[in-house]
Amino acid sequence: MDFDAVITGDRRVVARFSEWPAELHDSLLARIRALTDALESRVQALAPERKGKLKDEIVSRVFDDPQKIKGMVTLEGGLTQSEYRKAAALEYGAHGGVSVRRYSRTIAEAFGRDISPTRIDVSAYSRIANIDARYYLRGGLADVEADATAELQQVIDQSVKAFNDDA
C-alpha cells in the first residue's frame, strides 16, 4: 500500500492513497477533523484582535473525496475586498506607501469632550505603512505541523498493524 501524507500550502493537510481501505479512511477522516478543529482554535487564538471581526471570519472545513481527505482553515468569504487586504497585511506584513481613499465619518467627541454628532469628510491621502507580519494563519499551522504529521503517521501505523494482524 502506497501512502503519502503531505502538509501543503499555508492551511492544508492532505492524505492520498493508491488503495483506500475503509477502516483507514474512517480513522484518518476522524483524525483530520480533530486536527482541523485544533488548527482552527490555534489560528483564532493567534489572530490579532481589535474589533473581533477577523476572528469571526476564521472557519475550518474538511473535504472528503474518494482519493483524498483535506482539512482547511481559512477566512470565510464574507469579507469585503478591503477587509481581505487588511487581513493579508496582518498575515504577511505591509511596508511602504499606502493610498487611503476619501471617506466620511461621524464624530461625537473632540479633544476629549463630547460634542453633538458631526459628519466630516476626510480627503484621500497617502501614508507609510509599517505593519509587521503576525503569522496568525501560517503560524498556527507551523505550531501543529510536526504533531499533525506524527498523529497521521500513528493512525496509518495502527491501521497497517491491524491489517497485518488480520492477515
RODO-2510 file (C-alpha; in nm, 4 decimals, decimal comma):
residues 167
     n   res          X          Y          Z
     1     m     0,0000     0,0000     0,0000
     2     d     0,1487     0,3343    -0,1044
     3     f     0,0962     0,6247     0,1349
     4     d     0,1784     0,9880     0,1048
     5     a     0,0987     1,2371     0,3857
     6     v     0,1735     1,5942     0,2936
     7     i     0,1356     1,9254     0,4757
     8     t     0,0929     2,1751     0,1920
     9     g     0,0406     2,5444     0,1388
    10     d    -0,0440     2,7554     0,4370
    11     r    -0,3514     2,5781     0,5647
    12     r    -0,3997     2,2312     0,4130
    13     v    -0,3426     1,8795     0,5349
    14     v    -0,3774     1,6290     0,2514
    15     a    -0,3661     1,2462     0,2664
    16     r    -0,3539     1,0385    -0,0550
    17     f    -0,3581     0,6663    -0,1131
    18     s    -0,3341     0,4355    -0,4125
    19     e    -0,5647     0,1994    -0,2203
    20     w    -0,8211     0,3432     0,0161
    21     p    -0,9251     0,0857     0,2805
    22     a    -1,2461     0,1834     0,4574
    23     e    -1,1079     0,1412     0,8098
    24     l    -0,8056     0,3546     0,7349
    25     h    -1,0221     0,6134     0,5619
    26     d    -1,2566     0,6407     0,8592
    27     s    -0,9682     0,6651     1,1072
    28     l    -0,7910     0,9307     0,9023
    29     l    -1,1116     1,1265     0,8477
    30     a    -1,1781     1,1396     1,2220
    31     r    -0,8171     1,2402     1,2960
    32     i    -0,8062     1,5061     1,0236
    33     r    -1,1336     1,6525     1,1511
    34     a    -0,9879     1,6736     1,5021
    35     l    -0,6621     1,8225     1,3734
    36     t    -0,8506     2,0765     1,1615
    37     d    -1,0613     2,1817     1,4607
    38     a    -0,7465     2,2165     1,6726
    39     l    -0,5801     2,4209     1,3987
    40     e    -0,8837     2,6490     1,3747
    41     s    -0,8692     2,7115     1,7506
    42     r    -0,4951     2,7825     1,7294
    43     v    -0,5388     3,0245     1,4377
    44     q    -0,8195     3,2074     1,6190
    45     a    -0,6003     3,2364     1,9282
    46     l    -0,3175     3,3859     1,7207
    47     a    -0,5364     3,6235     1,5167
    48     p    -0,4968     3,9911     1,6035
    49     e    -0,7999     4,1289     1,7779
    50     r    -0,9139     4,4859     1,7705
    51     k    -1,2804     4,4546     1,6851
    52     g    -1,3011     4,0739     1,6766
    53     k    -1,4250     4,0681     1,3173
    54     l    -1,1202     3,8798     1,1867
    55     k    -1,1609     3,6012     1,4435
    56     d    -1,5271     3,5666     1,3477
    57     e    -1,4292     3,5089     0,9835
    58     i    -1,1870     3,2208     1,0536
    59     v    -1,3514     2,8913     0,9586
    60     s    -1,2495     2,5323     0,9022
    61     r    -1,3717     2,2793     0,6507
    62     v    -1,2965     1,9134     0,5888
    63     f    -1,3314     1,7754     0,2358
    64     d    -1,3736     1,4001     0,1992
    65     d    -1,3094     1,2965    -0,1614
    66     p    -1,2611     0,9394    -0,2894
    67     q    -0,8835     0,9817    -0,3238
    68     k    -0,8024     1,2382    -0,0558
    69     i    -0,9110     1,3965     0,2674
    70     k    -0,8354     1,7633     0,3083
    71     g    -0,8688     1,9816     0,6159
    72     m    -0,8526     2,3563     0,5623
    73     v    -0,8589     2,6622     0,7876
    74     t    -0,9178     2,9887     0,6079
    75     l    -1,1109     3,3136     0,6138
    76     e    -1,4832     3,2993     0,5378
    77     g    -1,5908     3,4528     0,2084
    78     g    -1,7977     3,7265     0,3757
    79     l    -1,5188     3,9850     0,3893
    80     t    -1,5039     4,2792     0,1548
    81     q    -1,2008     4,3256    -0,0685
    82     s    -1,0570     4,5943     0,1606
    83     e    -1,1060     4,3665     0,4637
    84     y    -0,9182     4,0856     0,2840
    85     r    -0,6374     4,3309     0,2156
    86     k    -0,6254     4,4227     0,5841
    87     a    -0,6207     4,0550     0,6825
    88     a    -0,3401     3,9906     0,4325
    89     a    -0,1431     4,2877     0,5660
    90     l    -0,1703     4,1408     0,9160
    91     e    -0,0631     3,7934     0,7975
    92     y     0,2167     3,8937     0,5600
    93     g     0,3074     4,2429     0,6809
    94     a     0,2898     4,5676     0,4852
    95     h     0,5647     4,8191     0,4328
    96     g     0,5740     5,1184     0,2032
    97     g     0,3258     5,3684     0,0694
    98     v    -0,0454     5,3039     0,1090
    99     s    -0,3186     5,5093    -0,0539
   100     v    -0,6273     5,5752     0,1560
   101     r    -0,9441     5,6689    -0,0327
   102     r    -1,1570     5,9575     0,0814
   103     y    -1,4287     5,8704     0,3280
   104     s    -1,6857     6,0245     0,5608
   105     r    -1,7280     5,9641     0,9304
   106     t    -1,9291     6,0974     1,2201
   107     i    -1,7510     6,2247     1,5293
   108     a    -1,9132     6,2744     1,8695
   109     e    -1,6004     6,3686     2,0621
   110     a    -1,3287     6,6256     2,0093
   111     f    -1,0285     6,6943     2,2304
   112     g    -1,1654     6,4615     2,4979
   113     r    -1,5044     6,6331     2,5168
   114     d    -1,8419     6,5159     2,3940
   115     i    -1,9880     6,7222     2,1107
   116     s    -2,3046     6,6927     1,9089
   117     p    -2,2513     6,4307     1,6354
   118     t    -2,0942     6,5935     1,3312
   119     r    -2,0303     6,4327     0,9938
   120     i    -1,6905     6,5096     0,8439
   121     d    -1,5316     6,4281     0,5090
   122     v    -1,1734     6,3076     0,5050
   123     s    -0,9845     6,3650     0,1800
   124     a    -0,7803     6,0900     0,0151
   125     y    -0,4238     6,0709     0,1396
   126     s    -0,1130     5,8524     0,1355
   127     r     0,0712     5,7192     0,4338
   128     i     0,3666     5,4940     0,5032
   129     a     0,2570     5,1547     0,6372
   130     n     0,4830     4,9701     0,8743
   131     i     0,2889     4,6593     0,9741
   132     d     0,4904     4,3589     1,0865
   133     a     0,3674     4,0152     0,9824
   134     r     0,1632     3,8452     1,2557
   135     y     0,1578     3,4915     1,1042
   136     y    -0,1777     3,4002     1,2549
   137     l    -0,2638     3,1582     0,9693
   138     r     0,0805     3,0275     0,8792
   139     g     0,1974     3,0428     1,2396
   140     g    -0,0927     2,8290     1,3548
   141     l    -0,0004     2,5636     1,1000
   142     a     0,3681     2,5794     1,1887
   143     d     0,2779     2,5217     1,5546
   144     v     0,0880     2,1985     1,4845
   145     e     0,2590     2,0695     1,1681
   146     a     0,5007     1,8235     1,3306
   147     d     0,2400     1,6885     1,5725
   148     a    -0,0182     1,6572     1,2924
   149     t     0,2223     1,4607     1,0745
   150     a     0,3116     1,2338     1,3687
   151     e    -0,0574     1,1764     1,4521
   152     l    -0,1417     1,0894     1,0914
   153     q     0,1534     0,8521     1,0764
   154     q     0,0353     0,6921     1,4010
   155     v    -0,3122     0,6324     1,2550
   156     i    -0,1565     0,4721     0,9481
   157     d     0,0804     0,2558     1,1540
   158     q    -0,2076     0,1347     1,3722
   159     s    -0,4211     0,0542     1,0683
   160     v    -0,1359    -0,1295     0,8934
   161     k    -0,0625    -0,3264     1,2116
   162     a    -0,4300    -0,4196     1,2465
   163     f    -0,4425    -0,5134     0,8782
   164     n    -0,1298    -0,7319     0,9102
   165     d    -0,2608    -0,8942     1,2285
   166     d    -0,5829    -0,9881     1,0492
   167     a    -0,3963    -1,1305     0,7501
***
